[in-house]
Amino acid sequence: MTAAPKLKEMAEAFSARVLSRDVRIMEVCGTHTTEFFRTGVKDIFPARLSLVDGPGCPVCVTQNEYLDRAIEIGKVHGAIIATFGDMIKVPSSYSSLGREKAEGMRVEVVYSPVDAVDLAEQNPGSQVMFLSVGFETTAPAEAIAVRTARERSIKNFSILCGNKVTVPAVRALLDAREVNIDGFILPGHVSAIIGVNAWKFIADEYKKPCVVVGFENHDLIRGTQMLLDLIESGRPELLNEYTRVVRDGGNLKAQEIMYEVFDTVDTEWRGIGVIPGSGLALKSGFAEFDAQKKFPVTPPPPKEHPGCRCGDLLRGLIIPTDCPLFGRACTPERAVGPCMVSTEGPCSAYYKYGRK
């Protein structure tokens, strides 16, 4: 039997499944958010199953103050800002990197943190600051960039650290008890680094079933079916659908590299607040590459944009279409909040693939 008929049979069985009650599941990954819509799997959800978005988009959960500080460093110290493309259109409190670039600030899109190190080496007369925003998936690469800059004696490179780690955020959501979640679709990319076992607390302590899931359409269908089996049978267990990539202990080498360079710290998440031990900061031994220490500035007081409900969305309290700005005042071309800008943002996914 070929792969296509197998997928068709999986999809038909999934769509025809009869649930005994309403079920709400949360995906803890921005890529899952997008892929559920892009692949059409969300369209074949069985009746009574709904998807709740979580804080799985690193750009979305980054507070305005971070981008305000980056822009102020660019203005005051003349640093070249190197960033992934997702950040260009994200609104800060008062501006955006795209607007500042149009007004003369040097903002360069890079495709890896080491590209930013190369940019610094190619511009020895300028300071290059990389905007380090991401979860455990990208943190090892950013740690390698810092190590590479040290090994190559590149003194004009630094990072503005905005990295976050996901496990404390999920624990904070569970502790808040604001939303009734029956089970969790857990992130494949993050779990490839931290391992399946990092999520055991969800089943053991909070008695919620959860499944680590991949990103292909067959992964999404199979993983959701596995989760529904656990929910319907009342089994609070942790399963791994993404076995071809994710191991119980994760990638030990990547973890070693990450924690050689970074310490965990308390940090603030949009919509959630300060979560203990949920951020990463450069160790004191790498302080020479810490942009916040290297370039002291006093950004203007941060502010949120009126009407934007990104914070509520990231806590699972609403879906994007509940926001009065969605698709009207807020679109990908003129976004009010980061959830509409990032490719992993729930508003972006709903806007591109979910509107009917």
C-alpha positions as CSV (number, residue, x, y, z in Angstrom):
1,M,0.0,0.0,0.0
2,T,1.4,3.4,-1.0
3,A,1.9,6.3,1.4
4,A,-0.9,8.3,-0.1
5,P,-3.7,5.8,0.5
6,K,-2.4,5.3,4.0
7,L,-2.6,9.0,4.7
8,K,-6.1,9.1,3.2
9,E,-7.2,6.3,5.4
10,M,-5.7,8.0,8.5
11,A,-7.4,11.3,7.6
12,E,-10.8,9.6,7.1
13,A,-10.6,7.7,10.3
14,F,-9.5,10.8,12.2
15,S,-12.3,13.0,10.7
16,A,-14.9,10.3,11.4
17,R,-13.9,9.8,15.0
18,V,-16.8,10.3,17.5
19,L,-15.8,11.9,20.7
20,S,-17.8,11.3,23.9
21,R,-17.5,14.9,25.0
22,D,-16.0,18.3,24.1
23,V,-12.2,18.1,24.1
24,R,-9.7,21.0,24.2
25,I,-6.1,20.4,23.4
26,M,-3.2,22.9,23.4
27,E,-0.3,22.9,21.0
28,V,2.9,24.2,22.7
29,C,4.7,25.1,19.5
30,G,4.2,27.9,16.9
31,T,5.2,25.6,14.1
32,H,2.5,23.2,15.1
33,T,0.0,26.1,15.1
34,T,0.9,26.9,11.5
35,E,1.1,23.3,10.3
36,F,-2.3,22.3,11.6
37,F,-3.7,25.0,9.4
38,R,-1.3,24.8,6.4
39,T,-1.7,21.1,5.9
40,G,-5.5,21.1,6.3
41,V,-5.4,18.8,9.4
42,K,-7.3,21.4,11.4
43,D,-10.1,21.3,8.8
44,I,-10.7,17.5,9.4
45,F,-10.8,17.7,13.2
46,P,-13.5,15.4,14.5
47,A,-16.6,17.2,15.9
48,R,-16.2,18.4,19.5
49,L,-12.4,18.7,19.2
50,S,-11.0,22.2,19.5
51,L,-7.4,23.5,19.4
52,V,-6.1,26.1,21.9
53,D,-3.0,28.1,21.1
54,G,-0.2,28.3,23.6
55,P,2.9,30.4,24.2
56,G,4.9,28.6,21.4
57,C,6.0,31.5,19.3
58,P,9.3,33.0,20.6
59,V,8.8,36.3,18.8
60,C,5.2,36.6,20.1
61,V,6.1,36.1,23.8
62,T,8.9,38.6,23.6
63,Q,8.0,41.8,25.4
64,N,8.0,45.2,23.7
65,E,10.8,46.4,26.0
66,Y,13.2,44.0,24.3
67,L,12.7,45.5,20.9
68,D,12.6,49.0,22.4
69,R,16.1,48.4,23.9
70,A,17.5,47.0,20.6
71,I,16.3,50.1,18.7
72,E,17.7,52.4,21.3
73,I,21.1,50.7,21.1
74,G,21.0,51.1,17.4
75,K,20.3,54.8,17.8
76,V,22.6,55.7,20.7
77,H,25.6,53.4,19.9
78,G,25.2,53.0,16.1
79,A,25.3,49.2,16.3
80,I,24.4,47.2,13.2
81,I,21.4,45.1,14.2
82,A,21.5,41.5,12.9
83,T,18.3,39.6,13.2
84,F,16.2,36.8,11.8
85,G,13.6,38.1,9.3
86,D,10.6,37.5,11.6
87,M,11.6,40.5,13.8
88,I,11.7,43.1,11.1
89,K,7.9,43.9,11.1
90,V,7.3,43.3,14.8
91,P,5.9,46.5,16.4
92,S,7.9,47.8,19.3
93,S,6.3,50.3,21.7
94,Y,6.9,53.2,19.3
95,S,8.4,51.9,16.1
96,S,9.8,48.7,14.4
97,L,13.1,47.5,12.9
98,G,11.6,47.9,9.5
99,R,10.7,51.5,10.1
100,E,14.1,52.3,11.6
101,K,15.8,50.7,8.7
102,A,13.9,52.9,6.3
103,E,15.1,55.9,8.3
104,G,18.7,54.9,8.1
105,M,19.5,52.4,10.8
106,R,21.5,49.5,9.6
107,V,19.5,46.4,10.1
108,E,20.7,43.2,8.5
109,V,18.7,39.9,8.1
110,V,20.8,36.8,8.8
111,Y,19.9,33.2,8.5
112,S,22.0,31.9,11.4
113,P,23.7,33.4,14.4
114,V,27.1,32.6,13.0
115,D,26.2,34.7,9.9
116,A,26.1,37.6,12.4
117,V,29.6,36.7,13.6
118,D,30.7,36.8,10.0
119,L,29.0,40.2,9.5
120,A,31.0,41.5,12.5
121,E,34.3,40.2,11.0
122,Q,33.5,41.8,7.7
123,N,32.7,45.2,9.4
124,P,35.6,45.6,11.9
125,G,34.9,49.3,12.4
126,S,31.3,48.7,13.5
127,Q,29.6,47.0,16.4
128,V,27.3,44.1,15.4
129,M,24.5,43.1,17.7
130,F,22.5,39.9,17.1
131,L,18.9,39.8,18.4
132,S,18.9,36.4,20.1
133,V,15.3,35.5,20.3
134,G,14.2,31.9,20.4
135,F,13.6,28.7,22.5
136,E,15.9,25.7,23.2
137,T,15.8,24.9,19.5
138,T,18.0,27.9,18.5
139,A,19.9,28.5,21.8
140,P,22.7,26.0,21.0
141,A,23.4,27.7,17.7
142,E,23.5,31.1,19.5
143,A,25.9,29.6,22.0
144,I,28.1,28.4,19.2
145,A,28.1,31.9,17.7
146,V,29.3,33.3,21.0
147,R,32.0,30.7,21.2
148,T,33.0,31.2,17.6
149,A,33.4,35.0,18.2
150,R,35.7,34.3,21.1
151,E,37.7,31.7,19.2
152,R,38.2,34.1,16.3
153,S,38.9,37.1,18.6
154,I,36.0,39.1,17.1
155,K,35.5,41.9,19.7
156,N,32.8,43.8,17.8
157,F,30.1,41.1,18.1
158,S,27.5,40.8,20.8
159,I,24.1,39.4,21.4
160,L,21.0,40.9,23.0
161,C,19.7,37.9,24.8
162,G,16.0,37.3,24.7
163,N,16.0,33.5,24.7
164,K,13.4,31.6,26.7
165,V,13.0,28.0,27.8
166,T,9.6,26.3,27.4
167,V,9.1,24.0,30.3
168,P,8.6,26.7,33.0
169,A,6.1,28.5,30.8
170,V,3.9,25.4,30.5
171,R,4.1,24.8,34.2
172,A,3.1,28.5,34.7
173,L,0.0,28.0,32.5
174,L,-1.0,24.9,34.4
175,D,-0.5,26.6,37.7
176,A,-2.6,29.6,36.6
177,R,-5.6,27.3,35.9
178,E,-7.2,30.0,33.7
179,V,-8.0,27.6,30.9
180,N,-9.3,24.0,30.9
181,I,-7.0,22.0,28.8
182,D,-7.6,18.2,28.3
183,G,-4.2,17.4,26.8
184,F,-1.1,18.8,25.2
185,I,0.6,18.5,21.8
186,L,4.2,19.0,22.7
187,P,6.8,20.6,20.5
188,G,9.0,18.3,18.3
189,H,11.9,20.7,17.7
190,V,12.3,21.8,21.3
191,S,11.9,18.2,22.5
192,A,14.7,17.1,20.1
193,I,17.0,19.2,22.3
194,I,15.5,18.8,25.8
195,G,14.1,15.3,25.4
196,V,10.8,13.6,26.1
197,N,11.5,13.2,29.8
198,A,11.6,16.9,30.3
199,W,7.8,16.9,30.0
200,K,7.0,14.1,32.4
201,F,5.8,16.6,35.0
202,I,2.7,17.3,32.9
203,A,1.4,13.7,33.3
204,D,2.9,13.0,36.7
205,E,2.1,16.2,38.6
206,Y,-0.8,17.7,36.7
207,K,-2.4,14.4,35.5
208,K,-2.7,15.7,31.9
209,P,-2.0,13.5,29.0
210,C,0.5,14.8,26.4
211,V,2.2,13.7,23.2
212,V,5.4,14.9,21.6
213,V,4.5,15.2,17.9
214,G,6.3,15.9,14.6
215,F,5.3,18.3,11.9
216,E,4.2,16.4,8.8
217,N,0.5,15.9,8.2
218,H,0.7,12.2,9.1
219,D,2.5,13.2,12.4
220,L,-0.2,15.7,13.2
221,I,-3.0,13.2,12.6
222,R,-1.3,10.3,14.4
223,G,-0.2,12.4,17.3
224,T,-3.6,13.9,17.8
225,Q,-5.2,10.5,17.6
226,M,-2.7,9.2,20.3
227,L,-3.6,12.1,22.5
228,L,-7.3,11.6,22.0
229,D,-6.9,7.9,23.0
230,L,-5.2,9.0,26.2
231,I,-7.9,11.6,27.0
232,E,-10.8,9.3,26.2
233,S,-9.4,6.4,28.3
234,G,-8.5,8.7,31.2
235,R,-4.8,7.9,31.1
236,P,-2.6,10.8,32.1
237,E,0.5,9.6,30.3
238,L,3.4,11.0,28.2
239,L,3.9,9.5,24.7
240,N,6.4,10.2,21.9
241,E,5.0,10.2,18.4
242,Y,8.1,11.8,16.9
243,T,10.4,8.8,17.6
244,R,12.4,9.2,14.5
245,V,13.9,12.5,15.8
246,V,13.2,12.8,19.6
247,R,14.9,10.7,22.3
248,D,14.1,10.4,26.0
249,G,17.1,12.4,27.1
250,G,17.2,14.7,24.1
251,N,20.4,16.0,22.5
252,L,23.0,15.9,25.3
253,K,25.7,17.7,23.2
254,A,23.4,20.5,22.4
255,Q,22.4,20.9,26.0
256,E,26.0,20.9,27.0
257,I,26.9,23.7,24.5
258,M,23.9,25.7,25.6
259,Y,24.6,25.6,29.3
260,E,28.3,26.2,28.8
261,V,27.4,29.7,27.5
262,F,24.0,30.5,29.2
263,D,22.5,30.5,32.7
264,T,18.8,30.2,33.4
265,V,17.3,33.4,34.8
266,D,13.8,34.8,35.6
267,T,12.3,36.6,32.6
268,E,9.0,38.1,31.4
269,W,6.7,36.6,28.9
270,R,4.1,38.6,27.0
271,G,0.7,38.0,28.6
272,I,2.0,35.8,31.3
273,G,4.4,37.9,33.3
274,V,7.7,37.0,35.0
275,I,8.3,33.2,35.1
276,P,11.1,32.0,37.3
277,G,13.9,30.2,35.5
278,S,12.4,30.6,32.1
279,G,15.0,32.8,30.4
280,L,18.6,32.5,29.3
281,A,21.4,35.0,30.0
282,L,25.1,34.9,29.1
283,K,27.3,33.6,31.8
284,S,29.6,36.1,33.4
285,G,32.5,34.5,31.6
286,F,31.0,35.7,28.3
287,A,30.0,39.2,29.5
288,E,32.1,40.8,26.7
289,F,29.5,39.6,24.3
290,D,26.5,40.7,26.3
291,A,24.9,43.7,24.4
292,Q,22.8,44.8,27.4
293,K,26.0,45.3,29.5
294,K,28.1,46.5,26.6
295,F,25.7,49.2,25.4
296,P,23.9,50.9,28.4
297,V,20.8,52.7,27.3
298,T,17.6,53.9,28.9
299,P,14.7,53.0,26.5
300,P,11.5,55.0,26.8
301,P,8.8,53.3,29.0
302,P,7.3,50.4,27.1
303,K,3.6,50.4,26.1
304,E,1.2,48.0,24.6
305,H,-0.9,48.8,21.6
306,P,-4.6,49.5,22.4
307,G,-6.9,46.7,21.6
308,C,-4.2,44.1,20.9
309,R,-5.0,40.8,22.7
310,C,-1.8,38.9,21.9
311,G,-1.3,38.3,25.7
312,D,-4.7,36.7,26.1
313,L,-4.1,34.6,23.0
314,L,-0.8,33.3,24.3
315,R,-2.4,32.1,27.5
316,G,-5.1,30.2,25.6
317,L,-7.9,32.5,26.7
318,I,-9.0,33.4,23.2
319,I,-8.5,32.4,19.6
320,P,-7.3,35.0,17.1
321,T,-10.7,35.7,15.6
322,D,-11.9,36.8,19.1
323,C,-9.6,39.8,18.9
324,P,-11.5,42.9,17.5
325,L,-8.4,44.0,15.6
326,F,-7.9,40.6,13.7
327,G,-8.1,41.0,10.0
328,R,-9.2,44.6,10.3
329,A,-6.8,47.0,11.9
330,C,-4.3,44.1,12.3
331,T,-3.1,42.3,9.2
332,P,0.4,40.9,8.2
333,E,1.0,44.0,6.1
334,R,0.2,46.4,9.0
335,A,0.4,44.3,12.2
336,V,-0.5,45.7,15.5
337,G,0.8,42.8,17.5
338,P,3.6,40.2,17.1
339,C,1.2,37.3,16.8
340,M,0.2,38.5,13.3
341,V,3.8,39.0,12.2
342,S,5.8,35.9,13.0
343,T,5.5,32.9,10.8
344,E,4.9,30.9,14.0
345,G,2.3,33.3,15.3
346,P,-1.3,32.1,15.8
347,C,-2.8,35.2,14.2
348,S,-0.6,34.8,11.2
349,A,-1.6,31.1,10.8
350,Y,-5.3,31.9,11.2
351,Y,-5.1,34.8,8.7
352,K,-3.2,32.9,6.0
353,Y,-4.9,29.5,6.3
354,G,-7.8,29.6,8.7
355,R,-10.2,32.2,7.4
356,K,-13.3,31.0,5.5
